[in-house]
């Protein structure tokens, strides 16, 4: 399920400019039957300054350790349980449960693992600039 305006292009502007509106029901998306796709919803509005995704990990699935060099990310656990891993293998994983709000600062290494019932979480970060063709530096 992606967000979209009446024309299906993500734009939802009235005569006075952009309009605030509800995009989705995160609890309903998190509780829907599991699928192979990890992304249950993503923000697609044109002209946006943010990116957002609702990620669902089925039981036992995980996001491998990685670092995001450029963007801070906010992560909100919507349903399920899991753990947040740190920079080092011997770092104690931090438990994740519904309502947990996590800041993942740019440059930090993190991994996420779903618990026995799976895990659904919303991520929000500044939109990445589009790729541009240019001269090498």
N, C-alpha and C positions, 0 to 999 in steps of 0.2 A: 504494500500500500504506500503510495507516494502522495505528497500533497499536490494539489492542483487547483487552479481557479476554474471558473465556469467554462472557459474555453479549453481547458486541459493543458495550457502552456505554463502554468505556474503563476501567471500574472493575475493579480486581483486588484486592479486600481479603479476607483470610482472617479467621478469628475473632480474631486478634491485631492486626488493622489492615492497613495497606498492605503489599504484598509486593514486594520487589525482583525484577526479572526482565529478561531480554534482550528488547528491543523489536523489533529488526530486524537484518539483515545489510547494513550500509551498502555494503560492497564489491559484493555481489550486486545491490543496487538501482542503484548507480552504473554497473555493467556491463550492465544490462538494455538491451534495444533502445530506442532513442530514441523519445520520444513528443512531441506538441505541448505537453503540460503540463510546466511547469518544476518543479513540486513533485512529487517522486517519493515522498515520505513526510512525514508530519507527526505530531507528538506530539498525541494527543487524549485522554489520560487525564483523567478528572474529578478535581477537587481539586488539580491540579498547580499549581506556582508558576512553572514555566518553560514557554516555548514553544521548539520545535525543529522545523527543517525540513531535509530533504535536497533540495537544489536541483540540477537537471541542466540545463545549458545546452548545446545542440547547437553544433557548430562555427560560429563567426562570430556567435553570439548574444551579447547583452550586457544588463546591467542599467544603465540610464541613471544619470548622476550624480544623487545625492540625499543628503539629510542626515536622520538620525534624531535628532530633538531631545531625546527623553526616555530612550532605552534604549541601554546599552552592548550590543554584540553580539560574540560569539566566533564566528569562522568557521574551520572546519577543512576543508582541501582533501582530498577522499577519492580522487579520480582525475582524470586529465586535466591540462591545463595552461591557463594564461590569465594575466590581468594585473589588478592592482588599481590603479585610477586615484585621484588625489587631488583636492584642492580646486580647483586651477587647471588649465586646459587645457594649459599648458606644463609641468606637473609630470611628471617622469619616471615612467611606470607601473612598478609593482613586480611582478616575476614571481611567479606562483603555480604551485606544483607539489605533488604528493601529499605529505601530511604537514605542509604549511605551516599554522601556527596563527596567525591574525590577530586582533588586538583592534581593533574599530571603536568608539572611544569615542563616547558620545552627543554630538551636535553636529557631528561630523566629516562632511565631504562625501566620498562614495566612489562609485566605479563599478566594475563587474566585467565583464570580457570573456573569453569562452572562446577558446581557441586552436584550432588545426586539428583536433584530436581531440575537442573538447568539454571540458567542465569539470563536475565534480560536487563540491559542498561542503555541509557541514552547518553550519547556523547555530543558535545557542542564545542566548536572552536571557530576561530576566524577563518573565513573562506580563503582557500589557497588561490593565488593569482593564476590565471590561465597560462598555459605554455605559450611562449612567443618565439618567433623566429628572429634571430639576431646574429650579430658577429660574435665569434668566440672572444672571451676576455683575454 
